[in-house]
Amino acid sequence: MPFLKNKLFSLLILSALATAGCTDSQKDTAAETKKEALVELEKAKDKTIELANDAKESANDMYDEAKENAAETYEAAKDKTADMMDATEEKSAELKAETAAKLKEACIATKKKLGKDPKDCE
């Protein structure tokens, strides 16, 4: 786009300078060239606005998609963490029960070896 703007700007300056010492037909040609340059400049401006709007829309779409993906990832991680916590609590309860049973067995065995009453091992 900068090349096109520079070219159009140069044409406008040349047409203005050219009309200073020209005949009427040359002035008409220069005026016509100036009009054409202005039309091209307007087209370039419209195209630039269109491209900027497209880029803005594309950026908004990408942001929305990234936001949605982040929310989905968060929910999946939250669910996975909840499942892991449940499994950990379940395994912890199992280990606690197994440990209590083994401690009771060890207590009973120790009391029997010492010749004491194992009823205190509850």
N, C-alpha and C positions, 0 to 999 in steps of 0.2 A: 503494500500500500504506500509506503513512503516514496518509492520510485514514482508511482503514479501521481502522487500529490506534487512532487517536485517538478515533474514533467508538465503538469497542468499549470502550476504556478509560473513556470518558465514561459509557457505559451502566453499566459495573461500579461506578463511583463513585456515580452516581445511584441505582442499586439499593441500594447499601450505605447511603447517606444516607436513602433513602426508607423503609427497613425500621426505622429507629430509632424513629419515632413513628407507626407504622401499626398497623392492625388485623391479625388473623391472615390474613384473606383477602388483604389488601394485601401482607402479608409473603410469602404464598405466591406471589402474582403477581410480586413483586419477585424472589423466589428463582428463579422460572421464567425471568424475564427475564435474571437473572444466569447461569443455566445456558445459555440460548440464546446469550448473549454469549460465554461460554466456548467453546461449540461453534463459533461463528463465528470466534473468535480462533484456535482449533485449525485450522480450515479455512484461514484466512489463513496460518498458519505452514506448513502442509503445501504450500500453493500457492507460497509464497516459496521453500521448499526445492526444490520441483520446478523452479521457474524458475531458481534458482541452479545446479542440476545440469544443466539444459539449456544454460545459458550456458557452463558449464565444458566440457561435451562439445563444444559448437560451437567454442569457443576452441581446444580440443585438435585438432579436425578441421582448423581453419584453419591451425594451426601445422604440423601434419603435411603439409598440402598445400603450404604455403609452403616447407617444408624440402625436399620432393620436387622442387618447381619449381626451387629454387636448385641442387640437385644436378644436375638435368637441364641447366640453363643452364651450370653449371660444366663439365660433360662436353662440351657442344657447343662452348664457347669453347676448351677444351683441344684438342679435335679440330681445330677451325678453325686454331688457332695452330700445331699440328703440321703441318698441310697447308701453311700459309704458310711455315713454316721449311723444309720440304722443297723447296718451289718456289723459295725464296730461295737455298738451297744449290745447286740445279740451275742457276738463272740465273747465279749467281756462278761456277760451274765453266765455263759456256759463255763468259761474258765473259773469264774468265782465259785460256781457250784462244784466243779471238779476239784478245785483246791480245797474247799471246805470238806469234801468227802475224804480226800487223801489225808488231810490234817486229822480228821476224826479217826481214820484207820491207824495213823501213826501214833496218836494219843492212846488208843486202845492197846496197840501192840506194846507201847512203852509201859503202860500201867500193868499189863499182864507180866511183862518181864521183871518189873519191880515188885510184883506180888501185891499190887494195890487193886482197888475196885475201879473198873473202867467206866462206871456210870457217870463219872464227872466229865467225861469227854463229849458232852453234847454240845 
